[in-house]
Amino acid sequence: MDALSDVMSAVRLTSNVFLDARFGAPWCIASQIGPEDCLPYGPMPAQIIAYHFVVDGHLFLRLDGEDPIEVVAGEVILMPRNDRHALGSAPGLKPAVIDHLIQPPNGDTPAVLSVGGGGEETHVICGYMGCELPDNPLLAALPRVLRINTIDNVAGAWISESFRRAVEEFSTGGVGSTTVLSKLAELLFVEAVRRYLATLPEEQTGWLAGLRDAKVGKALAILHTQPAHAWTTDELASAVSMSRSAFAERFAMLVGIPPMRYLTHWRLQLAAVRLRESPRAIAQIAFEVGYESEAAFSRAFKNTFGITPGDWRNKR
């Protein structure tokens, strides 16, 4: 696997389709994923990536402080930080109140919305990807909006074709189509991130620039997939075929912090998720993420999150 794929597998996104919406121009709605959208599938994740796939027609996306973006049939727009936004048939329309018009989900069928005037029709499938990491470095580094076209094959022919077929199945109520569509949305997100990485200037610094770098990206993938190993800067430098000094300098320049501090941060993020998801003893979770001592783990955890691991677990 490449570094991005390794890191994404460690991040563990979960995806759901929550709304099948059909609009007739003129129309405009405000949108932001909330607990009520996640409730049929579980609690609201710590981090959310909202997405909309335009099946037919077109729409304009508006984010505060930015120019409207026109999105046409076949395009998927993703909001890595779940920013509140407006969708409409034209720029400048006032969002309508639509909560009372939404038909709630029924089994495997998502909520349904049909609203607007008698003009041009637009069909949109809305979903989200959730991540339980309290602080996801990938989402923090991405722009407010990503977009990808499933028709021009920029996502790769098989992803594009599979996504379009899943939408056809979804639109006709095909069994399992919601699950398939959700998983394909995750693949599209990875491809959108990959393409965004390719646009970054060579002089760019930050977590994404580190991920793109052949040596630092490999180191990030190693840390993300093997956090329990007792890594040292020397050993990590050797794993990516660099001298210790050159590696430490390059990692800190691109990522912004030294390798071992990054490893500590990642271990604690993983531990925070496992404390919420698993009944395993705190000492066991500490060991799983690379701590030999529960006391050392508890001190580091409290320094980062402000509360003890036990209190964090009890807050779920």
Helices and strands as residue ranges (DSSP letters): H 3-11, E 14-24, E 28-31, H 35-38, G 39-41, E 47-56, E 58-63, E 69-72, E 75-79, E 85-88, G 99-101, E 111-116, E 121-131, H 137-141, E 146-149, H 157-171, H 177-199, H 207-212, H 214-225, H 233-239, H 244-255, H 259-277, H 282-288, H 294-305, H 309-314
